[in-house]
Amino acid sequence: MRTVIGVCLDESGSMGQLDREGASKRDAAIRAFNEYLATQQAMTSDDCLLTLVKFSSRARVVQPVQPVQHVRPLTDQTYYPHGGTALFDAIAYCVGETEKTTADRYVVVVLTDGEENESKETTLPQVRELIAAKYRRLPKSFRQEADCEPILFGWQAIPADARAVIITEGELDAM
């Protein structure tokens, strides 16, 4: 089964700050991406492809779709927080990049600390449509609570035959 993973990584200015506990968000982002990458590299073959899209005030592909084994980890020299947060534009861009390659399954992972404040081309309703129509393939009866932000996290772990997904704070369960 061929899988294409699109990682959408926030590189906005706020990622260069410290979190509430005084830890570096920049170091945490580098570590989180590198750990995710190492896990994918240990678990998968060349049938798993990955692209990295970083975003601040605009989205850009920094590692095109390629076998996950060939993707390079982030370093202090390749991850430099700056600018605003064009989150919605970045999600749409990342989805578009993954869809350029034919696959059985597409996964989009978004790593961000903040809220949208810079998108010029994509709105929240458009992001919701991307998630509902292209990735979850949900029926028209799909419901989402008001004022909830869309998120794709851990979808690759949900079995294809799952009939329901229950999401609570910090937890994802499939039944």
N, C-alpha and C positions, 0 to 999 in steps of 0.2 A: 504494500500500500504506500503510495507516494504522498508525503505530507510536505506542505510549504508553510513555514512559520514566518510571520512578519513581526518583528520586534519594533515597537514604536517607543523610542526612548526620549524622555524629556531632558533637554539640555538648556532649559531656560535659566535665567539669572538666579531664581530662588533655589535651584539645585546646588548652588555654590555656597549656600548659607548653612548654619548649624540648625539641627532640629531642637526640640524642646529639652532634650537631655544633654545637649551640647555636643552631639556627635555630628560629624560632617556628612551632609546629604550627598555630596559629591562622591565621597569614599563609599558610602552605602550603595549608590547607584552603580558604580563601577563593580563593586563586589557582587551585587544582585545579578547584574547582567552576566558577569563572568561565571558565577555559580550556575545560573540557568544554562548557559552555553556548555559548560563542562558536563552537566547532567545530560543534556541532549546529545552531546558527542559520545558519552559513555553508553547511552541507551540505543542509539540509532545507527543506521547504515547510510549509504549514499542515496537511499530513497527518501531521506529527510533533507529538505533544503531550507535555508534560512536567509532572510534579508534583514538588514538593520537600517531603520529610518530614524534619524535623530531630528528633533525639532526644538526650536526656540521661537523666534518670530516667524520662521518659515520651516517647512519640512524639506529634508533632503536625504537621498539614499547615500549612505556611507559604505555599505557593503551590499552589493547587488545579490540577487537570488543565486545561491551556490550551495553545494553540499555542505551540511553543517560541520563536517570535519575540516573544511577549509576556512571557516570563519575565524577571524582573529579576535582575541579578547580585547577589552578596552584597557587603556592605560591612562596615566595622568596626562600624557601628551595627546591622546586622541579623544579625551572627554573634557570639554572646557565650557562650563555653564555661562550663558550670556543671554540677553534679550528677553522677550515676552514669552507667552505660552499659547501657541497656535495649535491647541490640542485637537480641535475638530478637523482642521485642515490636515493635520498629521495622520489622524486615524483614516480619513478618506484616502490619503496618498498611500499609506501603508497597505490598505486593502487593494488599491489599484496595482501596486507593485507585486503583491502575492499572486494576483489573478493573471499576471502576464505569463505564468507558468502553469501548465496543465497538471493537476493533481487530484487525488481522491479526497483529500482533506486539506482544509486551510485553517490555520490557527493564527490569531492576531493577539499579541501580548502587548499591553500598554503599561509602561513604567513611568509614573508621574507623581509629583507631590502636590500639584495645585489645580487650580481651576482655569478654564478657558478664559483668555483675555486678549487674543490677538488674531484669531482666524478671520480671513477675508473671503473665503470661497465656500466654506461648509458651515452649516448650522446644526444645532442639536437635533432637530427633527430629521435631518438628513443622516446623521450618525445613527440615530435609532433605527431608521429604515435600513441602513447597511447591515446592522446587527441582526435585526429581525428577519429581513428578506434573504440575505445572502449567506449568513452563517448559521443561524439557529433554525432556519427554515420552519418557522413557527406558523401555526394556523392563524387565520384572521381573528380568532378568539384570544390571541395573546394579550395579556394585561400587564401593565407596569404601574407601580404606584406613582402618584403625582410627585414631582420634584425629585425623582430619583435619577441619578446619572447612569448612563449605560456603561457597562464594564465587561470586558472579556478577560477572564482570569481563570485558568485551570480548565478551560473547556476541553483540552486535549485528554484530560483524565476521565471524562464522562463517557461511559460505554455507548456505542451507537444504538443499542436497544433500550436505553433509558427512557422511561415514559414520563418522568417528571424530574425537575431540578429544583431543589429548595436551597435558597441562598439566605444565610443569616450573617450577621457581623462576624467576619473572620472565619467563615466556614462555608464549604460547598459540598453538598450531598446529592447524589443521584439515586433515583429509585427505579 
